[in-house]
Amino acid sequence: MNSKRRIHDAIVGVVVTAGVALGYYVNPMWLFVPGAIGVILIQSGVTGFCPVYFILDKTCAPDQAGSCAR
């Protein structure tokens, strides 16, 4: 599995998990965060554009696998 996909999956997983936890413990309005991520994932499947991959493409070196800016 390439490094961009692993980074993408980690970012999305952390944001969804944090949104659900905040929605449960703090305020139910936080559940809009994982809801928005779901809408973005649907949109990404239809259009092929993902904001996280867009940012990763700008910050990771294209010729070296696994060398992303930290």
C-alpha positions in Angstrom: 0.0 0.0 0.0 1.5 3.4 -0.9 2.3 6.0 1.6 -0.2 8.6 0.4 -3.1 6.2 0.8 -2.0 5.3 4.3 -1.7 8.9 5.3 -5.1 9.7 3.7 -6.7 6.8 5.6 -5.1 7.9 8.9 -6.3 11.5 8.5 -9.8 10.5 7.6 -10.0 7.9 10.4 -8.8 10.4 13.0 -11.2 13.1 11.9 -14.2 10.8 11.8 -13.3 9.2 15.2 -12.7 12.6 16.8 -16.0 13.9 15.4 -18.0 10.9 16.7 -16.3 11.1 20.2 -16.9 14.9 20.4 -20.5 14.4 19.3 -21.0 11.8 22.0 -19.2 13.5 24.9 -19.4 17.2 24.1 -22.2 18.3 21.8 -24.2 16.4 19.2 -23.5 19.2 16.7 -20.0 17.7 16.3 -21.6 14.8 14.4 -21.7 17.2 11.4 -17.9 16.6 11.1 -18.1 12.9 10.3 -21.3 13.6 8.2 -19.3 16.1 6.1 -16.5 13.6 5.7 -19.0 11.1 4.4 -20.4 13.6 1.9 -16.8 14.5 0.7 -16.1 10.7 0.3 -19.2 10.3 -1.8 -18.3 13.4 -3.9 -14.7 12.1 -4.3 -16.0 8.7 -5.6 -18.1 10.5 -8.2 -15.8 13.3 -9.3 -12.3 11.8 -8.5 -11.3 14.9 -6.5 -10.4 14.5 -2.9 -9.2 17.5 -0.8 -6.8 15.4 1.3 -5.1 13.9 -1.8 -4.9 17.4 -3.3 -3.0 18.6 -0.3 -0.8 15.4 -0.2 0.0 15.9 -3.9 1.2 19.4 -3.1 3.3 18.3 -0.1 4.8 14.9 -1.1 7.6 14.5 -3.6 6.3 12.8 -6.7 9.4 10.9 -7.6 10.2 9.5 -4.2 7.7 7.0 -2.7 7.2 7.6 0.9 8.9 11.0 1.2 6.2 13.3 2.4 6.8 16.6 4.1 6.3 16.2 7.9 
